[in-house]
Amino acid sequence: MRVLITGATGFVGGHLARHLFDTMPDVVIHGTTLPSQKSEQNDGVIYHAIDLKQQKAVHDLIKNIQPDHIYHLAAQAFVPRSFEAPWETLENNISAQLNVITACIDAGIEPRILVISSAEIYGPVHPEELPLTEKAELRPTSPYSVSKIAQDMLALQYSISHGLPIMRARPFNHFGPGQNENFVAPAFAMQIARIEAGKQDATIYVGDLSAKRDFTDVRDIVRAYHAIIEHGIPGDVYNVCSGQSHTIEALLNELIKLSTSPITIAIDEARLRPVTIPELRGDCSHLHQVTGWQPQITFQQSLADILDDCRRRVKGA
C-alpha cells in the first residue's frame, strides 16, 4: 500500500503518519514538505521537498509514486494570515489541490483521495442551527474559509465530472501534542509551562473567553481521516467533530487546574475582540454511520497531554 500525505511535516500530518504506521504494517508513506522546510526526520516517511503550486513537479511526483491513497493536508491554515495575505492563501490552497487531482488524471490512476476542508466554512450560525450537519449553509468569514469552500467544491466537482474516488472532511477545532503555539490550547499551555519553569510572571493575560468551540483530539482526527479514506463514499462529505462544545474559559481553567503553580488570569483590553461566531458545534452522526468512527480521547485528557508536551518543549528550550 503506497500512501501520499501532502503537508506531512505539519501538526496533523505527523500524527497521521504515526497512526498509519501503527495500523498498517505494510504501508509505504510518502510525504511532501516545502522546499524551505525539507525534513531530516528519521520517522520512516519518504519525504519530497516540493512546491505544490508547481504543476509539472506535482505531476511528476504523482506519476513516480503511483499512490493508492492520498491525504491532501497541505494548506495555509492560519486564519489571521489569510487577512494579511488573501491571495497567497487562495492561490496556495486552491492550486495545490488542483495540481494533485489533475496529476492523478494525467497519470491515469484513481487513488482514493481525502481532501481536508474546514468547519470554518459554516461561519456565523444561529443557536437553532446547532449542531451543524453537512447540509448547513456555508457563510465564509475570511479568505481562508473561502479557499476551503473552493477546495471542498473542487473535490466534489472532480468526483462528479471524472468519477474519481474523492472524499471530503470538514474538521472542527482540533488540538493535541505538538500543535503550534499560534493556536489557543498550546498558547495557554506554553504560558503555564513557562510560569512553572520560572520563565514568566504568574499571570496569563487574556481577551474574550466566551466563545464556544467543538474540540477533538488530533489523534482522533487522524483516525477519522483513515476511516473516511478506507470506507467513505466517493463524493461524500463528513463533519469530523466531537459533538460537544467548550468555552475558551473552560479550556483555560482546565489547564490551570493541571498546573503545579498558582496562576492569575487578567483581562487585557487590547486583546478583546468581537466574537463573530459565539458557538461552533458539529454533528458527526453521518461519519459514524458510514465508518463507525467516534472520538475516544476526552477533552480533559487532551489538555493534560498538551500541557505535558509544552512542559517538555519549555524544558528543552
Rosetta blueprint (number, residue, H / E / L):
1 M L
2 R E
3 V E
4 L E
5 I E
6 T E
7 G L
8 A L
9 T L
10 G L
11 F H
12 V H
13 G H
14 G H
15 H H
16 L H
17 A H
18 R H
19 H H
20 L H
21 F H
22 D H
23 T H
24 M L
25 P L
26 D L
27 V L
28 V E
29 I E
30 H E
31 G E
32 T E
33 T E
34 L L
35 P H
36 S H
37 Q H
38 K L
39 S L
40 E L
41 Q L
42 N L
43 D L
44 G L
45 V L
46 I E
47 Y E
48 H E
49 A E
50 I L
51 D L
52 L L
53 K L
54 Q L
55 Q H
56 K H
57 A H
58 V H
59 H H
60 D H
61 L H
62 I H
63 K H
64 N H
65 I H
66 Q L
67 P L
68 D L
69 H E
70 I E
71 Y E
72 H E
73 L L
74 A L
75 A L
76 Q L
77 A L
78 F L
79 V H
80 P H
81 R H
82 S H
83 F H
84 E H
85 A L
86 P H
87 W H
88 E H
89 T H
90 L H
91 E H
92 N H
93 N H
94 I H
95 S H
96 A H
97 Q H
98 L H
99 N H
100 V H
101 I H
102 T H
103 A H
104 C H
105 I H
106 D H
107 A H
108 G L
109 I L
110 E L
111 P L
112 R E
113 I E
114 L E
115 V E
116 I E
117 S L
118 S L
119 A H
120 E H
121 I H
122 Y H
123 G L
124 P L
125 V L
126 H L
127 P H
128 E H
129 E H
130 L L
131 P L
132 L E
133 T L
134 E L
135 K L
136 A L
137 E L
138 L L
139 R L
140 P L
141 T L
142 S L
143 P H
144 Y H
145 S H
146 V H
147 S H
148 K H
149 I H
150 A H
151 Q H
152 D H
153 M H
154 L H
155 A H
156 L H
157 Q H
158 Y H
159 S H
160 I H
161 S H
162 H H
163 G L
164 L L
165 P L
166 I E
167 M E
168 R E
169 A E
170 R E
171 P E
172 F L
173 N L
174 H E
175 F E
176 G L
177 P L
178 G L
179 Q L
180 N L
181 E L
182 N L
183 F L
184 V H
185 A H
186 P H
187 A H
188 F H
189 A H
190 M H
191 Q H
192 I H
193 A H
194 R H
195 I H
196 E H
197 A L
198 G L
199 K L
200 Q L
201 D L
202 A L
203 T E
204 I E
205 Y E
206 V E
207 G L
208 D L
209 L L
210 S L
211 A L
212 K E
213 R E
214 D L
215 F L
216 T E
217 D E
218 V H
219 R H
220 D H
221 I H
222 V H
223 R H
224 A H
225 Y H
226 H H
227 A H
228 I H
229 I H
230 E H
231 H H
232 G L
233 I L
234 P L
235 G L
236 D L
237 V E
238 Y E
239 N E
240 V E
241 C L
242 S L
243 G L
244 Q L
245 S L
246 H E
247 T E
248 I H
249 E H
250 A H
251 L H
252 L H
253 N H
254 E H
255 L H
256 I H
257 K H
258 L L
259 S L
260 T L
261 S L
262 P L
263 I L
264 T E
265 I E
266 A E
267 I E
268 D L
269 E H
270 A H
271 R H
272 L L
273 R L
274 P L
275 V L
276 T L
277 I L
278 P L
279 E E
280 L E
281 R L
282 G E
283 D L
284 C L
285 S H
286 H H
287 L H
288 H H
289 Q H
290 V H
291 T H
292 G L
293 W L
294 Q L
295 P L
296 Q L
297 I L
298 T L
299 F H
300 Q H
301 Q H
302 S H
303 L H
304 A H
305 D H
306 I H
307 L H
308 D H
309 D H
310 C H
311 R H
312 R H
313 R H
314 V H
315 K H
316 G H
317 A L
